[in-house]
Amino acid sequence: MAITPTHDVQIPAHGDLHAETQAAAEHASGGLPQFEFQHWAGQIGYLLILFVILYVLVAKVFTPRLRKVMDERAQTIDSAIAAARSVQAEAAEQAEAARAEVEKARADARATAAAAKQRVTEEFNARLAADEAVVNARIADAESAIAKTRDAAMTNVATIAADAAGAMLDRLTGSKATDAELAAAIKGAV
């Protein structure tokens, strides 16, 4: 693509050249061109065009994208919070179920211990009753043996007492008593 000039450039003559360079020097010494009033209309026009373009880009392109990203982020955060709350609620339910299981296990253990204690107590009482019955039977046997021995001894005591009384009477008085007299004397003494 070739560049074509839009206006004709004329090369000035040698005398005019000096005047033109002097005018350009005066024009250049005026300061920055954006502060010259003759350029302000074009600058304001460009400024308005750029502002409209930037406003349209921000309003129609960048802001919706930014809003979409922020909405997605908020939705992600909300869903993460909801998931965390549901997990927390589930964990609380599981903790409560575990606590209930522990309490049930404790109650079962207490019931089992009480039943075992009762069973052991009943077995102990049954053994104690059986042992007492055996001891009572032995005591009864011993008492009957003692009674027999005592009765046998008592029968011999009467005989021994009669012999002793007869011997004492014979020694003290020198006379002998009859068996009937001795038996009557011993019966009265006992």
C-alpha positions as CSV (number, residue, x, y, z in Angstrom):
1,M,0.0,0.0,0.0
2,A,1.4,3.2,-1.0
3,I,1.2,6.5,0.9
4,T,-0.2,9.3,-1.1
5,P,-0.1,12.8,0.2
6,T,-3.5,14.5,0.7
7,H,-2.3,18.0,-0.2
8,D,0.3,19.3,-2.4
9,V,3.6,20.3,-0.8
10,Q,5.3,23.2,-2.5
11,I,8.9,23.9,-2.0
12,P,9.4,27.5,-1.3
13,A,12.0,29.5,-2.8
14,H,15.2,30.4,-1.0
15,G,14.1,33.8,0.3
16,D,10.7,32.4,1.4
17,L,12.5,29.6,3.2
18,H,14.0,31.9,5.7
19,A,10.7,33.5,6.5
20,E,9.0,30.2,6.9
21,T,11.6,28.8,9.3
22,Q,11.4,32.0,11.3
23,A,7.5,31.5,11.5
24,A,8.0,27.8,12.4
25,A,10.4,28.8,15.1
26,E,7.9,31.3,16.5
27,H,5.2,28.7,16.3
28,A,7.4,26.1,18.1
29,S,8.3,28.4,20.9
30,G,4.7,28.7,22.0
31,G,4.8,25.6,24.3
32,L,3.0,22.3,24.2
33,P,0.5,21.9,21.4
34,Q,-2.1,20.3,23.6
35,F,-2.3,23.5,25.6
36,E,-3.0,25.6,22.5
37,F,-6.7,26.5,22.0
38,Q,-6.7,25.7,18.3
39,H,-6.1,22.0,19.1
40,W,-8.6,21.7,21.9
41,A,-11.6,20.9,19.8
42,G,-9.9,17.9,18.2
43,Q,-8.6,16.7,21.6
44,I,-12.0,17.0,23.2
45,G,-13.5,15.1,20.3
46,Y,-11.0,12.3,20.6
47,L,-11.4,12.3,24.4
48,L,-15.2,11.9,24.0
49,I,-14.8,9.1,21.4
50,L,-12.2,7.3,23.7
51,F,-14.5,7.7,26.7
52,V,-17.5,6.3,24.9
53,I,-15.4,3.3,23.6
54,L,-14.0,2.7,27.1
55,Y,-17.5,3.0,28.7
56,V,-19.0,0.6,26.2
57,L,-16.1,-1.9,26.7
58,V,-16.4,-1.6,30.5
59,A,-20.2,-1.7,30.6
60,K,-20.8,-4.4,28.0
61,V,-17.6,-6.6,28.2
62,F,-15.6,-6.3,31.3
63,T,-18.3,-5.7,34.0
64,P,-20.5,-8.7,32.9
65,R,-17.4,-10.9,32.8
66,L,-16.4,-9.6,36.2
67,R,-19.9,-10.0,37.6
68,K,-20.1,-13.5,36.2
69,V,-16.8,-14.4,37.9
70,M,-17.9,-12.9,41.2
71,D,-21.2,-14.7,41.0
72,E,-19.5,-18.0,40.3
73,R,-17.1,-17.3,43.2
74,A,-20.0,-16.5,45.5
75,Q,-21.9,-19.5,44.4
76,T,-18.8,-21.7,44.9
77,I,-18.3,-20.3,48.4
78,D,-22.0,-20.7,49.2
79,S,-22.0,-24.3,48.0
80,A,-18.8,-25.0,49.9
81,I,-20.4,-23.5,53.1
82,A,-23.5,-25.5,52.6
83,A,-21.5,-28.7,52.0
84,A,-19.5,-28.0,55.2
85,R,-22.7,-27.4,57.2
86,S,-24.2,-30.6,55.9
87,V,-21.0,-32.5,56.7
88,Q,-20.9,-30.9,60.1
89,A,-24.6,-31.8,60.7
90,E,-23.9,-35.4,59.6
91,A,-20.8,-35.5,61.9
92,A,-23.0,-34.3,64.8
93,E,-25.6,-37.0,64.0
94,Q,-22.9,-39.6,63.9
95,A,-21.5,-38.4,67.2
96,E,-24.9,-38.5,68.7
97,A,-25.5,-42.0,67.4
98,A,-22.1,-43.1,68.7
99,R,-22.9,-41.4,72.1
100,A,-26.2,-43.3,72.1
101,E,-24.4,-46.6,71.3
102,V,-21.9,-46.0,74.1
103,E,-24.8,-45.3,76.6
104,K,-26.6,-48.4,75.4
105,A,-23.4,-50.5,75.7
106,R,-22.9,-49.1,79.2
107,A,-26.5,-49.9,80.2
108,D,-26.1,-53.4,78.7
109,A,-22.8,-53.9,80.6
110,R,-24.5,-52.7,83.8
111,A,-27.4,-55.1,83.2
112,T,-25.0,-58.0,82.4
113,A,-23.0,-57.2,85.5
114,A,-26.1,-57.0,87.7
115,A,-27.4,-60.3,86.2
116,A,-24.0,-62.0,86.7
117,K,-23.9,-60.6,90.3
118,Q,-27.4,-61.9,90.9
119,R,-26.5,-65.3,89.4
120,V,-23.3,-65.6,91.5
121,T,-25.3,-64.5,94.6
122,E,-27.9,-67.1,93.9
123,E,-25.3,-69.8,93.3
124,F,-23.5,-68.7,96.5
125,N,-26.7,-68.9,98.5
126,A,-27.6,-72.3,97.0
127,R,-24.1,-73.6,97.9
128,L,-24.3,-72.0,101.3
129,A,-27.7,-73.6,101.9
130,A,-26.4,-77.0,100.7
131,D,-23.3,-76.6,102.9
132,E,-25.5,-75.6,105.8
133,A,-27.7,-78.6,105.2
134,V,-24.6,-80.9,105.2
135,V,-23.2,-79.2,108.3
136,N,-26.6,-79.4,110.0
137,A,-26.8,-83.1,109.1
138,R,-23.3,-83.6,110.5
139,I,-24.2,-81.6,113.6
140,A,-27.4,-83.7,114.1
141,D,-25.3,-86.9,113.6
142,A,-22.8,-85.7,116.1
143,E,-25.5,-84.7,118.6
144,S,-27.1,-88.1,118.3
145,A,-23.7,-89.7,118.8
146,I,-23.1,-87.5,121.8
147,A,-26.6,-88.3,123.1
148,K,-25.9,-92.0,122.7
149,T,-22.5,-91.6,124.4
150,R,-24.0,-89.5,127.1
151,D,-26.9,-92.0,127.6
152,A,-24.4,-94.8,127.7
153,A,-22.2,-92.8,130.1
154,M,-25.3,-92.0,132.2
155,T,-26.1,-95.7,132.5
156,N,-22.6,-96.4,133.5
157,V,-22.6,-93.3,135.8
158,A,-25.5,-94.8,137.8
159,T,-23.6,-98.1,138.1
160,I,-20.4,-96.3,138.9
161,A,-22.2,-94.0,141.4
162,A,-23.8,-97.0,143.0
163,D,-20.4,-98.8,143.3
164,A,-18.8,-95.6,144.6
165,A,-21.5,-95.0,147.1
166,G,-21.4,-98.6,148.2
167,A,-17.6,-98.4,148.6
168,M,-17.8,-95.1,150.5
169,L,-20.6,-96.4,152.8
170,D,-18.6,-99.6,153.4
171,R,-15.5,-97.7,154.3
172,L,-17.1,-95.1,156.4
173,T,-19.6,-97.3,158.3
174,G,-18.2,-100.7,157.6
175,S,-21.6,-102.1,156.5
176,K,-22.8,-102.9,153.1
177,A,-25.9,-101.5,151.5
178,T,-28.1,-103.5,149.2
179,D,-28.4,-102.8,145.5
180,A,-32.0,-101.6,145.8
181,E,-31.0,-99.1,148.6
182,L,-28.1,-97.8,146.5
183,A,-30.3,-97.4,143.3
184,A,-33.0,-95.5,145.4
185,A,-30.4,-93.2,146.8
186,I,-28.8,-92.5,143.4
187,K,-32.3,-91.8,141.8
188,G,-33.0,-89.3,144.5
189,A,-29.7,-87.5,144.0
190,V,-30.0,-87.2,140.2
